[in-house]
Amino acid sequence: MNPDHRFAPHPVLAPHYASSVEKQAFLRQVFDQSAPYYERVAGWGFFGTGDWYRRRALVRAGLAPGMAVVDIAAGTGLTARAAAHIVGDPARIACVEPSPGMLRESARRLPAAQHILGTADAVPLAGGGFDFLSMGFALRHVENLATAFGEFYRVLKPGGRLLIMDITKPDGRIAQTWVRLYFRDFMPRFTQLVTGSREARYLMEYYWETLDSMVEPARVLEALALAGFERPHRHVEARIFSEYTALKAAR
């Protein structure tokens, strides 16, 4: 069955890639090239608050000690490490990531967790194995929201919880101007300054384009509901940090 193209997270972004078919190969390349620098960018770019924020968001969404967690698009393991701190056992964390370079960084930093090469649109795990699913700031990189959310629903246990963290444009012209100045103009230059990497700068330039083109939050909530999730909800922190939560029905 063809995916519903209303639920592409954003349009094709030329000249980065020419069609949706090329998107995942493009992303693997840019994330592989940027993997050694990603932790520095995430740390300095958000003033060292990332781990603190992730832990708070995970607890708000219902993560608790002893839960089995799958972290989708895990990157270098930032969200997975925050989850491991709450769960209490890194071996209960599974990190799924399509970039081999990012997955190697994650495995180096959280070796007790599982590290699995795979995408959000085709999660290479059996169904019904996890109490909690997280995704940190990577929703824009999936192929299709409806397809990915169907996979998220499948791998969760009945009664399982979901948290998707993302950056979204705020309401209001002044706030949007500041977000544009920071993510479009400052972050790419700052990234190259602290890493010396043109590839890492390019990743942040592309990130701004995805942020600017991302579908409205209402479409994300609609796709969660269509996938079967109950109580889809969006909580916003600091006007730009969106936390999408939902539940898989208990049976």
C-alpha positions in Angstrom: 0.0 0.0 0.0 1.4 3.4 -1.0 1.9 5.8 1.9 -0.4 8.8 2.2 1.7 11.7 0.8 -0.3 14.2 2.9 1.9 12.9 5.8 5.3 13.6 4.3 7.0 15.6 7.1 8.1 18.3 4.6 8.4 18.7 0.8 11.3 17.4 -1.2 14.2 19.9 -0.5 16.2 20.5 -3.6 19.1 20.8 -4.3 19.9 18.5 -1.4 18.2 15.6 -3.1 15.9 15.5 -6.1 13.1 13.1 -5.0 11.8 11.4 -1.9 13.5 8.2 -3.1 16.9 9.8 -2.6 16.2 11.3 0.9 17.4 8.5 3.1 20.6 7.9 1.2 21.3 11.7 1.5 20.6 11.7 5.2 22.9 8.7 5.9 25.7 10.5 4.1 25.4 13.9 5.9 24.9 12.3 9.3 27.8 9.9 8.8 30.0 12.9 7.9 28.8 14.9 10.9 28.8 12.1 13.5 32.1 12.9 15.2 31.0 16.5 15.8 27.3 16.1 16.6 27.7 16.0 20.4 29.6 19.3 20.5 26.9 20.9 18.3 24.0 19.6 20.4 25.8 20.6 23.6 27.0 24.1 22.8 24.1 25.0 20.5 21.6 24.5 23.3 23.7 26.0 26.1 24.3 22.7 27.8 20.6 22.2 28.7 19.8 19.3 26.4 20.2 16.4 28.9 18.3 18.3 31.6 15.5 19.0 29.1 15.3 15.5 27.7 15.1 13.9 31.2 12.2 16.3 32.2 10.3 15.6 28.9 10.7 11.8 29.3 9.4 11.9 32.9 6.5 14.1 31.8 5.6 11.5 29.2 5.5 8.7 31.7 8.9 7.0 31.5 9.6 5.2 34.8 12.3 2.9 36.2 12.3 -0.6 34.8 10.6 0.2 31.5 11.9 -1.2 28.2 12.6 1.7 25.8 13.2 1.9 22.1 14.8 5.2 20.9 14.1 5.8 17.2 16.6 7.8 15.2 18.8 7.7 18.2 21.7 9.6 16.7 24.7 9.6 19.0 22.5 8.5 21.9 21.5 11.7 23.6 17.9 10.7 24.3 18.9 7.1 25.0 21.3 8.2 27.7 18.7 10.4 29.3 16.3 7.5 29.2 18.8 5.1 30.7 19.3 7.4 33.7 15.6 7.2 34.4 15.1 3.5 33.6 18.1 2.5 35.7 19.5 -0.1 33.3 21.0 0.7 29.9 20.5 -2.9 28.8 16.8 -2.1 28.7 17.4 0.6 26.0 17.3 -0.2 22.2 18.7 2.4 19.9 17.6 2.3 16.3 19.5 4.6 13.9 19.9 4.6 10.1 23.4 6.3 10.1 26.2 3.8 10.8 28.5 6.7 11.9 26.0 8.0 14.4 25.3 4.5 15.7 29.0 3.9 16.3 29.1 7.1 18.4 26.0 5.9 20.3 27.5 2.5 21.0 30.7 4.1 22.3 28.9 6.3 24.7 26.2 3.8 25.9 27.8 0.3 25.3 25.3 -1.7 27.4 22.3 -0.7 25.2 21.3 -2.5 22.0 22.3 -0.6 18.9 20.4 -1.5 15.7 20.8 -0.1 12.2 17.3 0.7 10.9 14.9 3.5 10.0 11.7 4.8 11.6 9.7 3.8 8.6 10.7 0.1 8.9 11.8 -0.6 12.4 13.7 -3.9 12.5 12.2 -5.2 15.7 9.5 -7.6 16.6 6.1 -6.2 17.6 5.0 -5.5 21.2 8.3 -5.5 22.9 8.6 -2.1 24.5 6.9 -0.1 27.2 8.1 3.3 25.9 9.1 4.7 22.5 11.1 8.0 22.2 12.3 10.1 19.3 14.4 13.1 19.8 14.4 15.9 17.3 14.4 13.7 14.2 10.7 13.6 13.1 11.6 15.7 10.0 13.9 12.9 8.8 11.2 10.1 8.4 9.8 9.2 5.0 6.2 9.5 6.0 4.5 10.2 9.4 1.7 7.7 8.9 4.1 4.9 8.0 6.5 5.7 10.8 3.7 6.0 13.4 2.3 2.7 12.3 5.7 1.1 13.0 5.9 2.9 16.4 2.4 1.5 17.3 3.5 -2.0 16.2 6.6 -2.2 18.4 5.0 -0.9 21.6 3.3 -3.2 24.1 -0.4 -2.7 24.8 -0.5 0.3 27.2 2.9 1.6 25.9 3.7 5.2 25.8 5.2 7.4 23.1 7.2 10.7 23.2 8.4 12.6 20.1 10.4 15.7 20.9 10.8 18.3 18.2 11.6 21.9 17.5 8.7 23.8 15.9 8.4 27.4 14.8 6.7 29.5 17.4 3.6 31.7 17.0 4.2 35.4 16.4 6.3 37.3 13.9 8.9 38.5 16.4 9.5 35.0 17.9 9.7 33.5 14.4 12.3 36.2 13.4 14.5 35.2 16.4 14.2 31.5 15.6 15.1 32.2 12.0 18.1 34.3 13.0 19.3 31.6 15.4 18.8 28.4 13.4 19.4 29.8 9.9 22.1 32.4 10.4 23.8 31.7 13.7 23.9 28.0 14.2 25.5 27.0 10.9 28.3 29.5 11.4 28.7 28.6 15.0 28.8 24.9 14.2 31.7 25.4 11.8 33.5 27.6 14.3 33.4 25.0 17.1 33.9 21.9 14.9 36.0 23.1 12.0 33.7 21.0 9.8 32.0 22.2 6.7 30.0 19.0 6.7 28.6 19.7 10.2 27.8 23.3 9.1 25.9 21.9 6.1 23.9 19.6 8.3 22.7 22.6 10.4 21.9 24.5 7.2 19.8 21.6 6.1 18.2 21.4 9.6 17.0 24.9 9.3 15.3 24.2 6.0 13.5 21.2 7.4 12.4 23.2 10.4 11.1 26.0 8.2 9.3 23.5 5.9 7.9 21.1 8.5 4.2 20.2 8.5 2.0 21.9 11.1 1.7 20.2 14.5 -1.9 19.4 13.8 -0.9 17.1 11.0 1.4 15.2 13.4 -1.4 14.7 15.9 -3.7 13.6 13.1 -1.2 11.0 11.9 -0.8 9.6 15.5 -4.6 9.2 15.8 -4.8 7.5 12.4 -2.1 5.0 13.4 -4.3 3.9 16.3 -2.8 5.9 19.2 -5.0 7.2 21.9 -4.9 10.7 23.5 -2.4 12.3 21.1 -1.3 15.5 22.7 1.2 18.3 22.1 2.9 20.1 25.0 5.1 23.1 24.2 8.0 24.4 26.3 9.8 27.7 25.7 7.5 28.3 22.7 9.6 26.1 20.4 10.1 22.7 22.0 7.1 20.5 21.1 6.5 17.2 23.0 4.1 14.9 21.2 2.7 12.2 23.5 0.3 9.3 22.9 -0.7 5.9 24.3 -1.3 2.5 22.7 -4.5 1.0 24.1 -4.2 -1.6 26.8 -5.8 -4.9 26.0 
